[in-house]
Amino acid sequence: MKTKNASTIVLIEDDIELLDLLSSFFRQRGFKALPFSNAEEALIEIESKRLEADVVISDLNLPVMSGMDFIKRLKKSHPQMPIVLMTAEGSLETAVEAINSGAYDFVLKPLHFPQLLISVQRALHLNDVQSEITQLKTIVNGQDDLGLKGVIGKSPGFRKAMELAKRVSSSQANILISGESGSGKEVVARAVHELGDKKEGPFIAINCSAIPENLLESELFGHAKGSFTGANDKKIGLFEEANKGTLFLDEIGDLSLPLQAKLLRVLQERKIKRIGENQYRDFSARIICATHKELKKEVLEGRFREDLYFRLNVIPIHMPPLRERKEDILPLSEYFLKKFTVLNNVSVQGFTKEALIKLEGYHWKGNVRELENAIERAVVLSTSKFITHHDLPDFDSVTSEQTSPTTDHFLNQFEVKAGKPATLDELAKKYIQVIFDKNSGAKEQTAKDLGIDRKTLYRKLKEMNLN
């Protein structure tokens, strides 16, 4: 993003006295002002790229080439360049024609210089926003050799998952995506959606473990007005919202058995019924499910319905964890670097050799999500043009010091106030935070270490206001 002092303004005005006054006004405020007495000369300089302008201020009534003609010519070669028109003709028709021709703003003579300055500052801000949008689109929409947008990865395991996603994208078979939390299961689901015949429809995603069970049924199927306490109006469920598109049910393994039975019936009949209604409604959304759990094991232990498992697992796709996709770490790191430099408006250009070695050597328990967080932190905190290994989290200390916290070390973190020991709630909160930090925020591993399911972990994190 350019600062005001680095901004160049092209001034076009045939009144030499006013042109000098405009040049002086903007130069005194730190701008680089380039004056022209006719539009043709300015157009030649801009189109030949001998000068680069951030904003153009032009009079409407000019000799040979009018300001209106100038706009139409300039917009063909520089469609994003903001142009501010000046005129003594204060007619609404002239203003509308100027805006329709591509002018950013319209100011009247005699000029009110503070107002003109505000218009220029807004135009510069527009430049910055358009530049950021263009950069983000380039980063996010860059296609790989499979024609998938925003898909970063070249490891064999990743490519296998993406190629299978492409092959099955036009089928109507149910897809079950497996893989650890943060490994990129939603990327596979979006790839299936984007490459399939439902790409024009919506892509609706829901994490089944992040929503309380008593609300999840309503989220999925909707409800009628007054069907339960708090149902003050009717609600359309996600199955209906995703109609003619794709519904992605993440962490399907955390569904309760009653909801599993309802989901099975929906998949068999392709109809849904809102809570509190007797009417069945057709839907045509494609269903893609994902889980971090081993559903075969869940079936054997009675926590997941076998018939639902077979119904979902028509086409299984496995997304390997990042530690098994070492080839993907550096491309992903570069992608996140470009993304966060644009979002945070910083000029970090790359990584040092030591930083790259550190990134490749880490285990990444939290997978792609942990890598993304590490790069964002490094970009925000970096004070140089390149990310160094010092800017990255101290992975070694995390793994060595926090892997096995002793009971004494844990209890020593509490102060005994007025002779009173910590309460059970305080101990529980601190212990959950310790395990959460040990796993670098990976919820799946944290829940496993604590001996609870992910849904219980989400609830405790929310109740205890833990981050």
C-alpha positions in Angstrom: 0.0 0.0 0.0 1.4 3.4 -1.0 1.6 6.1 1.6 0.3 9.6 0.9 3.9 10.9 0.5 4.6 8.4 -2.2 1.4 9.1 -4.2 1.6 10.7 -7.7 -1.2 13.0 -8.9 -1.6 14.0 -12.5 -3.2 17.4 -12.9 -4.8 18.5 -16.2 -6.1 22.1 -16.4 -5.8 24.7 -19.2 -6.0 27.6 -16.8 -2.3 27.9 -16.0 -2.8 30.0 -12.9 -5.2 27.4 -11.4 -2.8 24.6 -12.5 0.0 26.2 -10.6 -2.2 26.7 -7.6 -3.3 23.0 -7.6 0.3 21.8 -8.0 1.5 24.0 -5.1 -1.5 22.8 -2.9 -0.7 19.1 -3.3 3.1 19.4 -3.2 2.8 21.2 0.1 1.0 18.2 1.4 3.6 15.7 0.4 2.2 14.5 -2.9 4.1 14.3 -6.2 2.1 16.6 -8.6 2.6 16.4 -12.4 0.9 19.3 -14.2 -0.4 19.2 -17.8 -2.2 22.0 -19.7 -3.8 19.6 -22.1 -5.3 16.1 -21.9 -3.6 14.6 -25.0 -0.1 15.1 -23.6 -1.0 13.6 -20.3 -2.7 10.6 -22.0 0.4 9.9 -24.1 2.7 9.9 -21.1 0.4 7.6 -19.1 -0.3 5.2 -22.0 3.4 5.0 -22.9 4.1 4.2 -19.2 6.6 7.0 -18.9 4.8 8.0 -15.8 2.7 6.1 -13.3 -0.1 8.0 -11.6 -2.2 7.0 -8.6 -4.9 9.6 -9.2 -5.8 11.9 -12.1 -7.5 15.3 -11.6 -8.8 16.7 -14.8 -10.9 19.7 -15.9 -14.0 18.8 -18.0 -13.7 21.6 -20.5 -10.3 21.3 -22.2 -9.1 22.3 -25.7 -8.8 19.7 -28.4 -9.7 16.7 -26.1 -12.4 17.2 -23.5 -12.3 15.7 -20.0 -15.1 13.3 -20.9 -13.2 12.0 -24.0 -10.0 11.7 -21.9 -11.8 9.5 -19.3 -13.1 7.2 -22.0 -9.7 6.8 -23.6 -7.8 6.3 -20.3 -10.3 3.8 -19.0 -9.5 1.5 -21.9 -5.8 1.2 -21.0 -6.1 1.8 -17.2 -9.5 0.7 -16.0 -8.6 0.8 -12.3 -7.1 4.4 -12.3 -9.4 6.8 -10.3 -10.2 10.1 -12.1 -11.6 13.1 -10.4 -13.3 15.6 -12.7 -13.5 19.4 -12.2 -16.1 21.6 -13.9 -18.0 24.8 -13.5 -21.1 23.2 -15.0 -23.0 21.9 -12.1 -25.7 20.0 -13.9 -26.8 16.6 -12.7 -26.7 15.3 -16.3 -23.0 16.2 -16.6 -22.2 14.5 -13.3 -24.1 11.3 -14.2 -22.4 11.1 -17.6 -19.0 11.6 -16.0 -19.6 8.8 -13.4 -21.0 6.5 -16.1 -17.9 7.1 -18.2 -15.7 6.0 -15.4 -15.0 9.0 -13.3 -14.4 8.3 -9.6 -15.7 11.6 -8.3 -17.0 15.0 -9.5 -16.1 18.4 -8.0 -17.5 21.8 -8.8 -15.7 25.1 -9.5 -14.8 27.4 -7.8 -12.9 24.6 -6.1 -13.1 23.9 -2.4 -9.6 22.6 -1.8 -10.3 20.6 1.4 -13.1 18.8 -0.3 -10.8 18.1 -3.3 -8.2 16.7 -0.9 -10.8 14.4 0.7 -11.8 13.1 -2.7 -8.1 12.3 -3.6 -7.6 10.5 -0.3 -10.6 8.4 -0.9 -9.4 7.6 -4.4 -6.1 6.5 -3.0 -7.8 4.3 -0.5 -9.8 2.8 -3.3 -6.5 2.0 -5.1 -5.2 0.2 -2.0 -8.4 -1.9 -1.6 -8.4 -2.8 -5.3 -4.7 -3.8 -5.2 -5.3 -6.0 -2.1 -8.3 -7.7 -3.7 -6.3 -8.4 -6.9 -3.4 -9.9 -4.9 -5.7 -12.0 -2.8 -7.6 -13.3 -5.8 -4.3 -14.2 -7.5 -3.2 -16.0 -4.3 -6.4 -17.8 -3.6 -7.6 -18.5 -7.2 -4.3 -19.7 -8.6 -5.1 -23.1 -10.2 -3.0 -26.2 -10.0 -2.5 -28.7 -12.8 -5.8 -30.3 -11.9 -7.7 -27.1 -12.5 -8.4 -26.7 -8.7 -8.4 -23.2 -7.3 -6.4 -22.4 -4.2 -5.1 -25.9 -3.8 -1.5 -26.1 -2.5 0.3 -29.4 -2.4 2.5 -31.6 -4.5 3.2 -34.7 -2.3 2.0 -38.1 -3.6 -0.6 -38.5 -0.8 -2.1 -35.1 -1.4 -2.1 -35.5 -5.2 -3.8 -38.9 -4.8 -6.6 -37.4 -2.7 -7.1 -34.5 -5.2 -7.1 -36.8 -8.2 -9.7 -39.0 -6.6 -11.7 -36.0 -5.7 -11.7 -34.9 -9.4 -12.6 -38.4 -10.7 -15.7 -38.7 -8.4 -16.8 -35.0 -8.6 -19.5 -35.7 -11.2 -20.9 -38.8 -9.5 -23.7 -38.6 -7.0 -22.2 -41.2 -4.7 -21.6 -40.3 -1.0 -18.1 -39.4 -0.1 -16.4 -39.9 3.3 -13.2 -38.0 3.8 -10.9 -39.1 6.7 -7.9 -37.5 8.2 -6.6 -35.7 11.3 -8.0 -32.4 12.4 -6.5 -29.5 10.4 -5.1 -31.8 7.6 -7.3 -30.2 4.9 -10.4 -32.4 4.6 -12.5 -29.3 3.7 -10.1 -28.6 0.9 -11.0 -32.0 -0.6 -14.7 -31.4 -0.1 -14.5 -28.0 -1.8 -12.5 -29.5 -4.7 -15.3 -32.1 -5.3 -17.9 -29.3 -5.2 -15.9 -27.0 -7.6 -15.2 -29.7 -10.1 -18.7 -31.3 -10.0 -22.0 -30.5 -11.7 -23.3 -28.7 -8.5 -20.6 -26.0 -8.6 -23.1 -23.3 -9.4 -25.0 -24.1 -6.2 -23.9 -23.2 -2.6 -21.2 -25.0 -0.6 -22.5 -25.2 3.0 -20.1 -26.5 5.7 -20.9 -27.4 9.3 -18.8 -28.8 12.1 -21.0 -31.3 13.8 -18.8 -31.4 16.9 -18.9 -27.6 17.4 -22.6 -27.3 17.9 -24.5 -28.6 21.0 -26.6 -31.6 20.3 -29.9 -29.9 21.2 -29.3 -27.3 18.5 -27.6 -29.4 15.8 -30.9 -31.1 14.7 -32.5 -27.7 14.2 -29.4 -26.5 12.3 -29.5 -29.5 9.9 -33.2 -29.9 9.4 -34.8 -26.6 10.4 -37.8 -26.1 12.6 -41.3 -24.7 12.6 -42.3 -21.6 14.5 -43.2 -22.5 18.1 -41.9 -26.1 17.8 -39.8 -25.6 21.0 -38.9 -22.9 23.5 -37.1 -20.1 21.7 -38.3 -21.1 18.3 -39.9 -17.6 17.7 -39.8 -18.0 13.9 -39.5 -20.8 11.4 -35.9 -21.8 10.4 -34.7 -23.3 7.1 -32.2 -26.1 7.8 -28.8 -26.6 6.1 -30.1 -29.4 4.0 -32.5 -27.0 2.4 -30.0 -24.1 2.2 -27.6 -26.4 0.4 -30.2 -27.4 -2.2 -28.7 -27.9 -5.7 -25.3 -27.5 -4.1 -23.1 -29.4 -1.6 -23.6 -29.9 2.2 -20.3 -30.7 4.0 -20.8 -32.4 7.3 -17.4 -32.2 9.1 -16.7 -34.5 12.1 -19.6 -36.7 11.4 -18.2 -39.3 13.8 -19.3 -37.0 16.7 -23.0 -37.3 15.9 -25.2 -38.8 18.6 -26.9 -42.1 17.8 -30.4 -40.6 17.5 -29.1 -38.0 15.0 -27.3 -40.8 13.2 -30.6 -42.6 12.7 -32.3 -39.5 11.3 -29.3 -38.8 9.0 -29.5 -42.3 7.7 -33.2 -41.9 6.9 -32.6 -38.6 5.1 -29.8 -40.2 3.0 -32.1 -43.1 2.1 -35.2 -41.2 1.2 -33.7 -37.9 0.1 -36.3 -36.0 2.1 -36.1 -33.9 5.2 -38.7 -32.9 7.8 -38.4 -29.8 9.9 -38.8 -30.1 13.7 -42.4 -29.5 14.5 -43.7 -30.2 11.0 -45.3 -33.3 9.4 -44.5 -32.2 5.8 -41.5 -33.9 4.1 -39.5 -31.8 1.7 -37.3 -33.0 -1.1 -33.7 -31.8 -1.4 -31.0 -32.3 -4.0 -27.9 -31.4 -2.2 -24.8 -33.6 -2.5 -23.7 -34.8 0.9 -20.0 -35.0 1.7 -18.9 -36.2 5.2 -15.6 -36.0 7.0 -14.2 -37.4 10.2 -11.0 -37.5 12.2 -12.1 -40.8 13.9 -11.7 -44.4 12.8 -15.3 -45.1 12.1 -14.7 -48.8 11.7 -13.5 -48.8 15.4 -16.4 -46.6 16.4 -18.8 -49.1 14.8 -17.2 -52.1 16.6 -17.5 -50.2 19.9 -21.1 -49.3 19.3 -20.7 -45.5 19.0 -21.5 -45.3 15.3 -24.2 -47.1 13.3 -22.9 -49.7 10.9 -25.6 -49.1 8.3 -24.9 -45.4 8.3 -21.2 -46.1 8.0 -21.7 -48.2 4.9 -24.1 -45.6 3.5 -21.5 -42.9 3.9 -18.4 -44.8 2.9 -19.2 -45.4 -0.7 -16.1 -43.5 -1.9 -13.5 -43.1 0.9 -10.8 -40.4 0.5 -8.0 -40.1 2.9 -6.1 -36.9 3.6 -2.7 -37.7 5.0 -1.4 -35.6 7.9 1.1 -32.9 7.1 4.0 -34.8 8.7 3.6 -37.4 6.0 3.5 -34.7 3.3 6.9 -33.0 3.8 6.9 -31.8 0.2 3.8 -29.7 0.9 5.3 -27.7 3.9 7.3 -25.1 1.9 4.6 -24.5 -0.8 2.0 -24.0 1.9 4.4 -21.7 3.8 4.9 -19.6 0.7 1.2 -19.4 0.1 0.4 -18.3 3.7 3.2 -15.8 3.6 1.7 -14.1 0.5 -1.7 -14.2 2.0 -0.8 -12.7 5.4 1.6 -10.0 3.9 -1.4 -8.7 1.9 -3.9 -9.0 4.8 -1.6 -7.3 7.2 -0.1 -4.8 4.8 3.5 -5.7 5.4 6.4 -6.2 3.0 7.9 -9.5 4.1 9.4 -11.1 1.0 10.3 -14.6 2.0 12.1 -17.0 4.5 15.7 -17.4 5.4 17.4 -20.8 4.8 17.4 -21.5 8.6 13.6 -20.7 8.8 12.9 -23.1 5.9 14.9 -25.9 7.6 13.0 -25.3 10.9 9.6 -25.4 9.1 10.5 -28.7 7.3 11.9 -30.3 10.4 8.8 -29.8 12.7 6.3 -32.5 13.3 3.2 -30.3 12.9 0.7 -32.0 15.2 -1.9 -29.5 14.3 -1.3 -30.1 10.6 -2.0 -27.3 8.0 -3.9 -25.2 10.5 -1.0 -25.1 12.9 1.4 -24.2 10.1 -1.0 -21.4 9.0 -1.1 -20.0 12.5 2.7 -20.1 12.8 3.2 -18.2 9.5 0.6 -15.6 10.4 2.4 -15.0 13.8 5.8 -14.8 12.1 4.5 -12.3 9.5 2.9 -10.0 12.1 5.9 -10.0 14.4 8.7 -9.9 11.9 10.8 -6.8 11.8 12.8 -7.6 8.6 12.1 -8.4 5.0 12.6 -12.1 5.6 11.2 -14.5 8.1 14.0 -15.9 10.2 14.0 -19.0 12.5 13.7 -16.6 15.4 10.4 -15.3 14.1 8.9 -18.8 14.2 7.6 -20.4 17.4 10.2 -22.2 19.5 9.0 -25.7 18.5 11.9 -27.4 20.3 11.0 -25.9 23.7 7.3 -26.7 23.2 8.0 -30.4 22.5 10.7 -30.8 25.1 9.4 -28.8 28.0 5.6 -29.3 27.7 5.3 -32.8 26.4 5.3 -34.4 29.9 4.5 -31.8 32.6 5.0 -33.3 36.1 2.4 -33.0 38.8 4.8 -30.8 40.9 5.5 -28.5 38.0 1.7 -28.3 37.3 0.8 -27.6 40.9 3.6 -25.1 41.4 1.9 -22.8 38.9 -0.8 -22.0 41.5 -0.5 -19.5 44.3 -2.0 -20.5 47.7 -3.9 -17.4 48.8 -4.8 -17.0 52.4 -3.9 -20.6 53.1 -6.4 -21.9 50.6 -5.4 -24.3 47.8 -6.7 -24.0 44.3 -10.3 -25.2 43.7 -11.1 -28.2 41.5 -12.5 -25.9 38.8 -9.3 -23.9 38.8 -7.2 -27.0 38.6 -9.3 -28.4 35.7 -9.1 -25.1 33.8 -5.4 -24.9 34.2 -4.8 -28.5 33.3 -6.9 -28.3 30.1 -5.0 -25.2 29.1 -1.6 -27.0 29.7 -2.6 -29.9 27.5 -4.1 -27.6 24.9 -0.8 -25.6 24.8 1.2 -28.8 24.7 -0.6 -29.9 21.6 -0.2 -26.5 19.9 -3.9 -26.0 19.9 -4.7 -29.3 18.2 -8.2 -30.1 19.6 -8.2 -33.7 18.4 -5.0 -34.6 20.3 -6.1 -32.5 23.3 -9.4 -34.4 23.6 -7.6 -37.7 23.2 -5.0 -36.8 26.0 -7.8 -35.7 28.3 -9.9 -38.8 27.6 -12.9 -36.9 26.4 -14.6 -36.4 23.0 -14.2 -33.3 20.9 -17.7 -32.1 21.7 -17.0 -32.2 25.4 -13.8 -30.3 24.8 -15.5 -27.6 22.8 -18.1 -27.2 25.6 -15.4 -26.9 28.3 -13.3 -24.5 26.4 -16.4 -22.3 26.0 -17.5 -22.7 29.6 -14.1 -21.9 31.0 -13.4 -19.1 28.5 -10.2 -20.8 27.3 -8.3 -19.9 24.1 
